[in-house]
Amino acid sequence: MIVTRSLPALLATALVACGEPGSPSAEQPTGAAPSAATPAASLPRTPAPAGAEAYIIEPADGAVVSNPVRVVFGLKGIGVVPAGIERPDAGHHHLLIDTEPPPFDQPIPADERHVHFGGGQTETTITLAPGRHRLQLLLGDHLHVPHEPPVMSAPVTIEVQ
């Protein structure tokens, strides 16, 4: 899978993910999964506004698509802010590709199956191998930790030709 983004969006994501010197995100990789050798403690979770919802606008569930695949993110009852900005009524998107949601009391991992949009992006274009794929959105707070309750879309299954 290859994720393509515009250069300004990629630079914004890189800058946000790296964090400011001395910030918590600058001291350890943003969204990195805890190592098996050191179990991570549960982190406090930001309360989600009542009725907050995430959804995938495009592609539709069951769609047959070709590369590049445009994925458009939707939210209701909660806002979007870049990673690192602490607001109780907002967060930033993470696109889960062919994976189940991670533990909700930990930062969302950053890898090819957990794609971060720390610049506050609301859409992307991705390239996927031909075949069936599962897409799902999960909103994270300023530290990439899912809200309580999680603001997560229903999964969308697509077929890439």
N, C-alpha and C positions, 0 to 999 in steps of 0.2 A: 504494500500500500504506500502510495506517495501522497503527501498532503502538499498542495500548492497554495501559496498565499501571495498577495502583492508584496513588493519590497517594503513599502511603508508599514504594512500590517505586520510583516515578519520582524522588522526592526523594533516596532513598538512592543511586540510580544517578547522579544529577546531582552529588551531593556527592562520591562516589567518583571520578567522571570528572574533576571539577575539581581534585581533589587538595589537599593542604595547601600553604600558601604556602612557596615554596622547594623543594618536591618536584619531581622531574623531570616529573611529569604536569601540574604547574601552569605550567610554562614553555612547553609546547607542547601543542596539542590532543591529547587522549588518543586513540590509535589512528589519528591522521590519516595519510593516505598521504603518503609523501615526495613533494616536488614534482619535476617533470620536470627543473627547472633544477639541482637539487642531488641527485645520486644518493645514497641512504642506504647507509651501511655495514651489513654484516651484524651483527646483534646476537647475543650469546651466548644459547643456548637452554637452558631448564631441562630436565634429563633427566626423562622420564616413567617412572613405576614400570613394571616388567615386567608385561605383561598388561593395562595400563590401556585401557579402552574407553569410548567415548561412543556413545550410541544415542538415537534418538527413540522414546519410548514411545507417544506419540499425536501426530498421527494416523498410522495404519498406511500403509505404502507402498501406493499404488493407491486410497486412500480417496477417496470422493466426499463433499465436505463443504460446509457453508454458513458464511457469516460470522456472527459472529466465529469464527475458527479457533483452537481451543485447542491449543497445542504444549507437550508435557510432555517434559522432558529427562531422560535417564538416564546414569549413570556406573557403571563397575565398576573397582575397583582403584585409584581416585584420588578425592580429596575435592574439595569446593567451598569456596572462600573468596572474599571480595570482592576486586576489583581493588585493587592496591596492597599487598596482604599477601603477603609472600614466604614461601612454603612449598614445599619440593621435592616434596611428595606431594599437591599440590592446585592448582587453578586456577579460572577462571570461564568461563562459557559465552558463546559468540558464535553467533548463528543466521545462517547464510548463506541468503539467499533469492534464487533464480533467478540464481545466480552460481557460478563455480568457486572453489575455495579460493585464497586469496591466497598470495604468497610466504611460506614458512615462517620465513625469517630476518628478517622485518620485523614491526612491530606490525600487528595486524589492523585494516584501515581501519574507520572509524565512519561509516556512511551507511545509506541505506534498504535496501541489500542485505547489509550486515554489521552486524547489530543486537547491541549489547553488553549484557551482563547483569552489570555490574560490582558489583552489590550482592549477588551470590551467588544470584540467583534460579534456580529450577529449572523454571519454567514461565512461559508468557506466553499472551496472547490477541492475535491479529493479524487485521487485515482486509486481504484480498487481492482484487484484481480477479477477476471470473469468468474461468475458464480453468484451464489446467494450470500448476502451480508446482512448483519443486524446492526442498526444504528440506534443510539439512545443519547439523550442529553441529560446532564447532571450539573446543576448549578453549584458553584463553590463560593465560599465567603472570601474575605481578603487573604486568608491563609490557605485557600484551596480545600477547605473542609466543607463537606455538605451541610446544608442548613438542617434545622430540626423543626418540623419533619423535612425530609429531603425534598427539594424541588427538582423533580425528575420527569422526563417525558415517558410516554408509553414507548416501547420499542417499535421501530419501523423495520420491516424486512424488505429488502430490495433484491432484484436480480440484475447483475451487471453482465452485459453481453460483450 
